[in-house]
Structure formats: structure tokens, C-alpha cells
Amino acid sequence: GIMIVHVVVPPGGISEGHTHPYSSEYIMFSIPGKAILDGKEYDVPKMGVVHAKPGVLHECRNTSDTETMELYCVFTPPFEPYGIYPDLIEKTKASLEE
């Protein structure tokens, strides 16, 4: 199975570095930005996808000064939501039902 989470990153913002011990995460960027995977920085184009393997420390940066970045994160296998994820998952479900 998969789990999808929609994350909004304000101009100049970051999704703080974190890991998922058992899940791969595929992250699609709505606008160009940067991804940091295990300390290595990558430029990501608009609609580009980054793959964070299980256990890899990763974060995404919105390098725009004006545009809001949306990240579409697909996890496989799904994980037990923790921290901010339960709220993000509910917001994602609500936006998909609109």
C-alpha cells in the first residue's frame, strides 16, 4: 500500500530534516527547490521527484522568496502517523475530497 501526504512550505521555508525507518518516500515539488539527502544538496526542478530511501535523513527547501511550495509525498509502505503527520493526513484527505 501507499500513503500520500500534502505539505505546504512557505517562501524560504524548510521541511525539517527527518527519517522514516521503514518507508520509502517519493516527494514531488510543485516549484523548483532543493532537497538535502544525508547531507548532500540537490537542485530539484518544478514537478521533479526525489526518492528518500528508508532511514535516509531528508529535508526539502523552498528557495523562492515569493512562491509557496507544495510537496506531494508518497510513502510505501505506509507508516504509523506520529508528530505532525496525523493533522497533515487529515488536511490531505479533506483537500482531496473538495
N, C-alpha and C positions, 0 to 999 in steps of 0.2 A: 504494500500500500504506500500511499504518499500523504503528505500533509502540506498545505500551502499556507503561507503567511505573507501578508502585505504589510510593508514597513514604509513609513514616510519619514524622510530625513530632510530637515530644513536646510536652507542655503548655508554652506560652511560647516554643516553638522557631520557627525560620525555615528555609525552603529558600533558601539563599544566592542572591543575585542572579546571574543568568547569562543568556546569549542562545543561540539556535540560529540560525546564519546562514541556513540553507536550509529549515528546517522550521517549520510552524505547530504550536503546542502548545495543546491544549484540556485544561484542568485542572478536574476535578470535586472539590469539597470535601465530605468526609463530615460535617463540622460547620461552623458559621459561623466565618469567619476574615477575614483581609484579604489582598488581592493588591496588589502595587505594580508598576505597568507604566510604564516610562520615567519614574519619579519620582512618578507620580500614584497615590494610595492609594484603594482601593475596598473597601467592605464587601461580603463575599460570604456569601450565606445558605447554610444546610445544603443540600447537593445542588446548589448553584449551580455554574455553569461559567464559567470565564474563558478568553478566547482571547488567547494571546500570539503575535502575528504574527512572521514571521522577522525576526531582528535586534533585536527589542524586548527590552530589559533587564527581567527579571521575577523576582519572588520572592513566596513565599506565607508568611503568618504565622499561626501558631496562637495566637489571642488568649485561649484558655481557660487557666485556671490548673490545671485538673484533668483535662481530657479529652485523649486522644491524637487527633490529626488524621490522617486518611488522605487522600492525594491520588491520584487516578486520572488519569494523564497520557497523552493520546493524541497521538502525533506523526504528522504527514503532510507530506511523505514521511518514511519512517524515516531516521535518520541513523546514521553510523558511531559506535558507542558509544565513549566516552572517559571518563577520570576515574573517578567512582563509578558510572557507568551500567552497565558490564558486570556488576558484582555485583548491582545493583538489578534488572537484567533477569533474571538467573538466579533471584533470590528471587521475582520476579513469576511466572515460569514455574512454579516449584515450588508456589507458593500456588494457582495456577490448576489444577494437577493434583491437589490434595488432594480 
